[in-house]
């Protein structure tokens, strides 16, 4: 009898929540503060939000020359070298070829290009799969985020011929946050 009451109470609680439109869920998020490499002026902030098997990316970068700029997660979380070479190569845990975000194959760290307007501002929003904000081998937490001086051609191996690194930042997990579910 006691077990049946517990089941009934649990079912009532579940049914009560099914109709909720303002549920709060814990969603992993991370951010990176981009700082210029030596002699540069590129800076910005990038926010990452895990949504199921995809990660939403929201970036705002300033100080760029107008046009396209390669944008990648790199394998090492180290921006200490004046040219950010300490960040290593593109993050590529599956050992795939370099490519664009729309192609069938790409490095997990291939984020495509930022597009800077005439004032040097780039706003980037994307929702991508192939990496997480978790703890496994496909996690980007603790890795470097790099902006390049030239466009990523999305073809040339191993890194898209994107030119010098003009900004770098460490991707860090944000403290637990509550987000409203998008219902």
N, C-alpha and C positions, 0 to 999 in steps of 0.2 A: 504494500500500500504506500509506504513512504517513498519507494523508488518511483512509483507512478506519479506521485505528487511532484517530485523533482523534475521528471520528464515534462509534465504539464506546464510547470513554471518556466522551464527552459524554452519550450516551444512558444509560449506566450511572449517571452522576451524577444525571441527571434522574429516572430511575426510583427511585433511592435516596431522593431528596427527596419523591417523590410520597407515600410512606408516612409521612413525618414528621408528627408530631402536635404538635410544639412548635416550629414555624418562627417565626423572628423576621423582622419586616418593618418598614421605615421608614414611619411614618405621620405626616403633618403634624399638629401640634397647636398650639393657641394658647390664650391665657388673657387675662382682663381682671380687674383689681382695681377694684372699684367703690368710689368715694368719695362721700360726701354732698355735695350742693350746699349753698350758704351757708345756715346755720342748721339744717341737717338732721342726721340721725343714721343714715341708711341706708348700709350698706356690704356688701361681699360679694366673692365670687370666682366666676368663671365659667370653665369649661374647655371648649374646643372640640376635637374630634377628627375628622379627615377619614376617612370610610369609604366608598370608592368615590365615587359621585355625591352622597352625603349627608354631612351634618356632625352628629355627636352633640354635644349640648350638656348640660352638667351644671353647674347653678348652685345656690349657697347664698347667700341674701341675708337680712340681719338689719336690725332697726330700722324695719320697715314697720308701718303701721297694718294691722290685720286686714282681710282681703279681697283683692280683685283689684287688680292694678297692671300697667299697660301696660309692655311689655318689647320694646325695639326696637334694632336696629343703625341708627345714624345715619350720614349720608354723610361727615362730616368727623371726623378723628381729633383733635378739639380739645375738651377739657373745661375750658378756662381761664376761661370766663365764670362768675360766681357762680351763675347759674341754668342753666348748661350749654347755653345757647342757641348757643354757639360750635360745638356739634356739628352744627348744621344740621338739615336735614329727614331723614326716613327714607331709608335706603339703598334706591335704586330704579333700578338701571341699565337695566331694561327698560321703564321709564315705564308701569307698570301701576297699576291702582287699588289702594287700601289694602284689606286683608282679613285674615282669620284664617288660621291655619296649616292648617286643614282645607279651606278653600275653593279653588275653581278658580283664583282670581287673587288675588295679594297682592304687596306690595313684597318684595323679597328680604330686607329688614330687619325684616319683620313677624314677631315671635316669639310673638305672642299675649299672654297675661297670666301673671304670677306670682300664686300664691295664698298669701297670708300667713296663718299660723295665729294664734290669740289672743295668742301671745307675740311676734308680729312676724316670725317666721321663714318664709321661702319656700324650698322646695326644688323645683327645676325640672329635669326630664329630658326631652329630646326628640331626635328624629332627623329632620332636615329637609333638603330639597333646595332649590335656587334660589340658592345661594351656595357659595363654596368658601374654602379656606384657601390657595389658589394665588396666582398673580400676575396673572391676567386681570382684566377689568372687573367680574367677579362676585365678586371676592375681598373678604372682610371684614377682611383684615389692614390695620392702620393706621387703622381706622375706630373710631368711638365706640360703646359699648354704653350704653344709657340705660334707667333705671327711672323710671316716671312715678308720680305720686301718686294717680291715679284709674284705674279700669278702662278698658281699650281696648274700645270697643263693637264693634270689628271691622267696622264699616260706614261711619261718618262719614268723608268725604274732607276733607283728605288724610291725617289722622293718627289717626283713631279717637277723638278727643275725650278723650284720656287724661290731660289735666291737666298740672300743672307737673312739671318734671324734678326728681326727688329724689335721684338718684345717677347718676354717669357714670364710665366707665372706658375706657381705650384698649385695643383688641384687638391683642395682640402675638404674633407667631409665637414659639413656644418653640424652644429649641435642638434640634437633631436628637435624637430619642429612639427607642429600640427598643421595640416593643410585640409581645407574643406574639399570633400570629394566633388568632382565636376558633374553634378546631376542636374 
